[in-house]
Amino acid sequence: MFKFKALTSEKLSLIAALFFVFACNSVFWQQLYTIQNPSTAAGWLFMLIGALFLILVLNLFLNLLALPYVLKPVLSVLLVITPVVVYFMSQFGIMINGGMLRNAAQTNLTETLDLLTLKMALYWLVLGGLPLYLLWKTPIQYRPFRREAMVKTSVIVGSIVLLLLVSLGFYKDFASVFRNNRELRFLITPMNFIQASSNYLKHSVNIKPIVVAAIGTDAKYTPLPQSRPKLTIIVVGETARAANFSLNGYERETNPLLKQQAGLINLPQVSSCGTDTAVSLPCMFSKFGKDNYSEKQAKSHQGLLDVVQRAGYQVLWRDNQSGCKGTCDRVPNETTIATAAADPKLCKDGECLDEVLLTGLQEKIDAQQQDAVIVLHMMGSHGPAYFKRYPPEFAKFQPTCNDKQLNRCSREQILNSYDNSLLYTDYVLSNVIDLLRKNSHRVDTAMMYLSDHGESLGENGLYLHGAPYMLAPSEQTHVPAMMWLSPEFAQQAKIDLGCMQKKAGQAYSHDNLFHSTLGLLDIKTSLYQTELDWFASCKAKTAQ
């Protein structure tokens, strides 16, 4: 039987550092090669020095942890996680930061299963399973304490000295490359997910229970005498990007039904608060706006729906996604999974098509006795399984990608499946408007729609979403938005719809939703900012 030779802790640390740098950083090296284009000796020297720098950093880190009963468990954790990180980076162009980990942590089981593939298993087997086997078969030879401490100190000091010499000698080159290409630091494995995990835990773990501060305690709404009940539906889209909406000029007809809706006001220039649901959703319903938003602020303060409910509106959140991320915690809410038994045609395998959000809405309108706001949170175009987001009759664009492993599909197939999901979103939104129009004889109705973030579909090698905002392409931050108001609603709210159409092309953002909703619903509060209200200037024009 083969017997594995014992290794000293510093040799094992060096071997591990070499393995991580050269076997687990293909994405980083490809990106650096593209940036540097090392056609000269100086260019190749930079690549070599870069490799040396990473080896020294990892070797130093591992030697600091090279203690009995510590080194192997630490390496094991890194070997379990690293192959998964490498897979997502190489397959989808994903960059690893705290936001990406938060997004992953808040993904539900169904979405997680969509991401599990045979190729991921192969990545893990080669980059994780086999090295783990070799690691635990290899004995570590530790010297007597004093001798071990001396050798360890020499290795650590030597690594620090070499790092300083490399840094000083090539600081100008490193600083220039990494400052001009900030995405590189999110691509170095395993340092990227170690730092991301640290940031995520630092912002997520709270020693003290969170006390949610009330906002808008002065909120008031006084219905007009003898006015009819108002119903406003806010539809939150998922992963829809503005570039693929034909209402915004996309060459494919992805909005055939919305195009025919009389009175629809399309907003073609809207930017998102974040590049993933975990940020964008609570941000768009918060008072803080993108520049002042943080997860801590969102968790420790009430949001838009709390203010609307306090003012006297009946509020309901209907969810066909992985939850409202805290946005609906203090208002009535329900999930579509609860209706799965009643709608077997729309729901299977633990998830539903977005049409299920309309199930039972007419009954709720029939029973409505007061002004109400209903939020519909769509599954939309959530990837990578775009083909699961629409029924077969909406597979207009062919051929499609019917595999959650996108590397098995051509970009044309991926784009076709994505556009088909938008075609279905068009159908659902048009049905919402039809429902509201149908009931406008007894209820004043309105709808607003915004997507939470966009999606990359292969541009510059990127797929899916969740890129750091400062580096994110417009495909992930430019989102579709629109609104529809019944003539009766507009008349009661004193909104000039013609004026709204003229102003629709202006630049807006998720920051506008909070204040526009307050303005649309005529809720008076000191939180309200006129300059962020979509409707304010067109109300003023009517009132003159």
Secondary structure in CASP SS format (residue, H / E / C, confidence):
PFRMAT SS
TARGET T0000
AUTHOR 0000-0000-0000
METHOD secondary structure of the structure
MODEL  1
M C 1.00
F C 1.00
K C 1.00
F C 1.00
K C 1.00
A C 1.00
L E 1.00
T E 1.00
S H 1.00
E H 1.00
K H 1.00
L H 1.00
S H 1.00
L H 1.00
I H 1.00
A H 1.00
A H 1.00
L H 1.00
F H 1.00
F H 1.00
V H 1.00
F H 1.00
A H 1.00
C C 1.00
N C 1.00
S H 1.00
V H 1.00
F H 1.00
W H 1.00
Q H 1.00
Q H 1.00
L H 1.00
Y H 1.00
T H 1.00
I H 1.00
Q H 1.00
N C 1.00
P C 1.00
S C 1.00
T C 1.00
A H 1.00
A H 1.00
G H 1.00
W H 1.00
L H 1.00
F H 1.00
M H 1.00
L H 1.00
I H 1.00
G H 1.00
A H 1.00
L H 1.00
F H 1.00
L H 1.00
I H 1.00
L H 1.00
V H 1.00
L H 1.00
N H 1.00
L H 1.00
F H 1.00
L H 1.00
N H 1.00
L H 1.00
L C 1.00
A C 1.00
L C 1.00
P C 1.00
Y C 1.00
V C 1.00
L H 1.00
K H 1.00
P H 1.00
V H 1.00
L H 1.00
S H 1.00
V H 1.00
L H 1.00
L H 1.00
V H 1.00
I H 1.00
T H 1.00
P H 1.00
V H 1.00
V H 1.00
V H 1.00
Y H 1.00
F H 1.00
M H 1.00
S H 1.00
Q H 1.00
F H 1.00
G C 1.00
I C 1.00
M C 1.00
I C 1.00
N C 1.00
G H 1.00
G H 1.00
M H 1.00
L H 1.00
R H 1.00
N H 1.00
A H 1.00
A H 1.00
Q C 1.00
T C 1.00
N C 1.00
L H 1.00
T H 1.00
E H 1.00
T H 1.00
L H 1.00
D H 1.00
L H 1.00
L C 1.00
T C 1.00
L H 1.00
K H 1.00
M H 1.00
A H 1.00
L H 1.00
Y H 1.00
W H 1.00
L H 1.00
V H 1.00
L H 1.00
G H 1.00
G H 1.00
L H 1.00
P H 1.00
L H 1.00
Y H 1.00
L H 1.00
L H 1.00
W H 1.00
K H 1.00
T C 1.00
P C 1.00
I E 1.00
Q E 1.00
Y C 1.00
R C 1.00
P C 1.00
F H 1.00
R H 1.00
R H 1.00
E H 1.00
A H 1.00
M H 1.00
V H 1.00
K H 1.00
T H 1.00
S H 1.00
V H 1.00
I H 1.00
V H 1.00
G H 1.00
S H 1.00
I H 1.00
V H 1.00
L H 1.00
L H 1.00
L H 1.00
L H 1.00
V H 1.00
S H 1.00
L H 1.00
G H 1.00
F H 1.00
Y H 1.00
K H 1.00
D H 1.00
F H 1.00
A H 1.00
S H 1.00
V H 1.00
F H 1.00
R H 1.00
N H 1.00
N C 1.00
R H 1.00
E H 1.00
L H 1.00
R H 1.00
F H 1.00
L C 1.00
I C 1.00
T C 1.00
P C 1.00
M H 1.00
N H 1.00
F H 1.00
I H 1.00
Q H 1.00
A H 1.00
S H 1.00
S H 1.00
N H 1.00
Y H 1.00
L H 1.00
K H 1.00
H H 1.00
S H 1.00
V C 1.00
N C 1.00
I C 1.00
K C 1.00
P C 1.00
I C 1.00
V C 1.00
V C 1.00
A E 1.00
A C 1.00
I C 1.00
G C 1.00
T C 1.00
D C 1.00
A C 1.00
K E 1.00
Y C 1.00
T C 1.00
P C 1.00
L C 1.00
P C 1.00
Q C 1.00
S C 1.00
R C 1.00
P C 1.00
K E 1.00
L E 1.00
T E 1.00
I E 1.00
I E 1.00
V E 1.00
V E 1.00
G E 1.00
E C 1.00
T C 1.00
A C 1.00
R C 1.00
A H 1.00
A H 1.00
N H 1.00
F C 1.00
S H 1.00
L H 1.00
N H 1.00
G C 1.00
Y C 1.00
E C 1.00
R C 1.00
E C 1.00
T C 1.00
N C 1.00
P C 1.00
L C 1.00
L H 1.00
K H 1.00
Q H 1.00
Q C 1.00
A C 1.00
G C 1.00
L C 1.00
I E 1.00
N E 1.00
L E 1.00
P E 1.00
Q E 1.00
V E 1.00
S E 1.00
S C 1.00
C C 1.00
G C 1.00
T C 1.00
D C 1.00
T H 1.00
A H 1.00
V H 1.00
S H 1.00
L H 1.00
P H 1.00
C H 1.00
M H 1.00
F C 1.00
S C 1.00
K C 1.00
F C 1.00
G H 1.00
K H 1.00
D H 1.00
N H 1.00
Y C 1.00
S C 1.00
E H 1.00
K H 1.00
Q H 1.00
A H 1.00
K H 1.00
S C 1.00
H E 1.00
Q C 1.00
G C 1.00
L H 1.00
L H 1.00
D H 1.00
V H 1.00
V H 1.00
Q H 1.00
R H 1.00
A C 1.00
G C 1.00
Y C 1.00
Q E 1.00
V E 1.00
L E 1.00
W E 1.00
R E 1.00
D E 1.00
N C 1.00
Q C 1.00
S C 1.00
G C 1.00
C C 1.00
K C 1.00
G C 1.00
T C 1.00
C C 1.00
D C 1.00
R C 1.00
V C 1.00
P C 1.00
N E 1.00
E E 1.00
T E 1.00
T H 1.00
I H 1.00
A H 1.00
T H 1.00
A C 1.00
A C 1.00
A C 1.00
D C 1.00
P C 1.00
K C 1.00
L C 1.00
C E 1.00
K E 1.00
D C 1.00
G C 1.00
E E 1.00
C E 1.00
L C 1.00
D H 1.00
E H 1.00
V H 1.00
L H 1.00
L H 1.00
T C 1.00
G C 1.00
L H 1.00
Q H 1.00
E H 1.00
K H 1.00
I H 1.00
D H 1.00
A C 1.00
Q C 1.00
Q C 1.00
Q C 1.00
D C 1.00
A E 1.00
V E 1.00
I E 1.00
V E 1.00
L E 1.00
H E 1.00
M C 1.00
M C 1.00
G C 1.00
S C 1.00
H C 1.00
G C 1.00
P C 1.00
A C 1.00
Y H 1.00
F H 1.00
K H 1.00
R H 1.00
Y C 1.00
P C 1.00
P H 1.00
E H 1.00
F H 1.00
A C 1.00
K C 1.00
F C 1.00
Q C 1.00
P C 1.00
T C 1.00
C C 1.00
N C 1.00
D C 1.00
K C 1.00
Q C 1.00
L H 1.00
N H 1.00
R H 1.00
C C 1.00
S C 1.00
R H 1.00
E H 1.00
Q H 1.00
I H 1.00
L H 1.00
N H 1.00
S H 1.00
Y H 1.00
D H 1.00
N H 1.00
S H 1.00
L H 1.00
L H 1.00
Y H 1.00
T H 1.00
D H 1.00
Y H 1.00
V H 1.00
L H 1.00
S H 1.00
N H 1.00
V H 1.00
I H 1.00
D H 1.00
L H 1.00
L H 1.00
R H 1.00
K H 1.00
N C 1.00
S C 1.00
H C 1.00
R C 1.00
V C 1.00
D E 1.00
T E 1.00
A E 1.00
M E 1.00
M E 1.00
Y E 1.00
L E 1.00
S E 1.00
D C 1.00
H C 1.00
G C 1.00
E C 1.00
S E 1.00
L E 1.00
G C 1.00
E H 1.00
N H 1.00
G H 1.00
L C 1.00
Y E 1.00
L E 1.00
H C 1.00
G C 1.00
A C 1.00
P C 1.00
Y C 1.00
M C 1.00
L C 1.00
A C 1.00
P C 1.00
S H 1.00
E H 1.00
Q H 1.00
T H 1.00
H E 1.00
V E 1.00
P E 1.00
A E 1.00
M E 1.00
M E 1.00
W E 1.00
L E 1.00
S C 1.00
P H 1.00
E H 1.00
F H 1.00
A H 1.00
Q H 1.00
Q H 1.00
A H 1.00
K C 1.00
I C 1.00
D C 1.00
L H 1.00
G H 1.00
C H 1.00
M H 1.00
Q H 1.00
K H 1.00
K H 1.00
A C 1.00
G C 1.00
Q C 1.00
A C 1.00
Y E 1.00
S E 1.00
H C 1.00
D H 1.00
N H 1.00
L H 1.00
F H 1.00
H H 1.00
S H 1.00
T H 1.00
L H 1.00
G H 1.00
L H 1.00
L C 1.00
D C 1.00
I C 1.00
K E 1.00
T C 1.00
S C 1.00
L C 1.00
Y C 1.00
Q C 1.00
T H 1.00
E H 1.00
L H 1.00
D C 1.00
W C 1.00
F C 1.00
A H 1.00
S H 1.00
C H 1.00
K H 1.00
A H 1.00
K H 1.00
T H 1.00
A H 1.00
Q C 1.00
END
